[in-house]
Amino acid sequence: MGSRSRSGSPEPRIAAIVTPSDRDLLRGVKAGDEEAFSLLYRRWQGPVYRFALRMSGSPPLAEDVTQEVFMALLRRSDGYDPSRGELSSYLHGIARNMARRRLERERGLQPLGDEAGGDDPMADLARRERADLVWDGILTLPLHYREAVVLCDLQGLSYEEAASALGCAVGTVRSRLHRGREQLAQRLRSAQLLATAALSAPRMTR
């Protein structure tokens, strides 16, 4: 029976809810605890998926990369060294490598680099009208700039976390982020000018 207050009414029980840390869950994964892996998956599946999607623009590819990341974590959970950074950086690093390999293998399916856009200006304009300009601009950035922009500006990682995920110096992340933002701004201006010119152009009549 629950305890009662002096007035005779039951006293509410306050359960102490402790949220396990990533390191606690990872220790459970190493010990074969399926519930620990499930909690870790639910915690990080969303961020990993969004990163892969923002890098590729392909939901199927992002789903595959997400599954591969957690299968890799399950196979080699001892590969994570807490002294080298947070688990988020480690997972984003695995996702980055896997997404890069898939994008290089399936380059023809993705609007990457200078290859983005077709020979038909009107078809390209129609595509831009349907797509979000920022999303489209990010997908056309070179991979090394795109990674920095997605990790820092969209995923919310710090420079240090992004550097850990990318395996480079913090200064390199800052430089790539700066150049990526510049290129993105330039591409967005060009897309907006193109759209404005198309809208103001006189229409042909029969």
N, C-alpha and C positions, 0 to 999 in steps of 0.2 A: 504493500500500500504506500501511496505517496505521503510525505510529511504534510502536516497542516500548520497554518499560521495560528497566531493567538486568537484570531477571530473565528477560527474553525474551518476556514476555506483552504482548499489544497494549495500548496505553494508550487509555483511553476518550476519545473526542472529545466535548467539551462545546460544543454549538452555542449561540451567543448568540441568544436569542429576544427580539426587541424588539417590544413591543405598540405599534402606531401610535396616536397620540393622535387625538382627534376632529378637531382642526384639520388634522392631517396627512391624514386620510382625506377631509376636506372639500376640501382642496386637490386631491386626486386626483379627486374627483367633478367639480370645476370643470374639470379637464383632460380629462374624458371617460373616466376610468378606471373600468370596470365593476366590477372587483374591489373597489375602494375603496368604491363605493356598496354592494356586497353586504355587506362587512364592517360598514359603518355601519348598514345595515339590521338585520343580525343582532344588533348591539350594542343598538340602541334600539327594535326592534320590540316586544319584550316590555313594557318600561315604558310606551310610548305606548299599547299595546293595553289594558294594565291600567288606565291612567288613564281612557281612554274608556269602558271597561266599568264602572268604579266610578262614573263620572259618570252613566251612562245605565241600567245594569242590562240592557243589550241586547247580546248577543254579535254579532249581525249589524251593528248600528250601530257597535260598537267596531271590527269588522273593516274596515268602510267608512272610518271616520275614520282608522284606521292607514294604510290604503293611500293615502288622500288626502294625509295628512301627508307621506309620503315622495315622492309624486308632486310635491307642492308644493316640497319640498326639491330635487328633481331639476330642476324647471323654473327655480327661482330660488335657486340655491345661493349666489349673491352677496348674498342678502338678509340673511345672518347676519353680524353685526358682533361679533367676539370681544371688543372693548373694552366691550361692553354686557352681557356675561354669558356663562355656559357654554352649550354647544350643547343640553344637556338642558333648560334654561329656554326656549330658542328653540323646540325641538320641542314641549314641553308647551304653549307659548303658541299655536302653530299648532293643536294638537289641541284646546285649550280653545275657540278661536274656532269651529272646525269642529263640535265637539260641541254648542256652544251653538246654532248655526244649525240643526243637525239636531233638537235637542230642542225648539226653538221651533216648528219645522215639523211635528214629529210628537208634539206634546205629549199628544195623546189616547192615545198608546201607552205613555206612561211615567208612573209614580206620582210626580208632581212636586208640591211645595208642599202647600197646603191641599186640593188636589184629590184627594190620596191617600185610599184607602179608599172603600168603597161604602156604600149605604144599608142593607145587610143586615149587622147586627153579627155574626151567626154566620158568615156567609161571610167577613167580614173576619177573624174570629178563626181560622177554618180556614186562611186564607192566611198569617196570622202564625205559625201552628203549623208550617207547611211551610217558611217562609222563616227565614233567619237574622235575628235582631232587629237586630243592628248594621247589617247590609247594608240592611235595610228602612228603618231610621232614617236612614241616610245619604242614601238615595234620596229621602226626603221633605223634606230640607233645601232651603231656597231656594238657587238656583244659586250666588249669590255666596258663601254660607257653605259650600256643598258643595265648591266649588272649593278653598277654603282648607284644609278638613279633609282632602280627598283628597290634595292636593299635599303638605301638611306631615306629616300623620299616617300616610297610607298609602303615598305615593310616596317619602317620606323626603327631600323637598327642604328646604333651609334657608329661613329667612324671606326672605333676599336672593334666592335662586333663584326662590321662589314669586312674589315681587314682580316680578321680571323677566318671568316667564311671564304674569302677570296684567296687567302694565302699570300697576302702582300702587305706592304707597309702602310701605315695610316696616311702618310703623305701621298702615296699613290692613290688611295681611295679619294682623298680630297681633290687631287688633280683630275682624276677620271670623272668625278661628280661635277666639277666645275665645267669641264669640256662637254660632258653629256648634257648638262643644263643649257649651255650655250647652243649646242647643235639642235636640241629640242625646241628652244625658243625660235631659232632661225627657221626650222621646218614648219612650225606652227604659223609663223608670219607668212611664209610662202604659201601654205595651204589656204590661209584666210584671204590672201591677195588673189589667189586663183579663183576661189569661190566668189569673191566680190566682182571680179572681172567677168565671170560667167553670168552672174545675175544682171549686170549692167549692159551686157552685149545685146544688140538689137536682134529680135527674133525674125527668122525668115518667114515670109508669108507666101502662100501659093498663088 
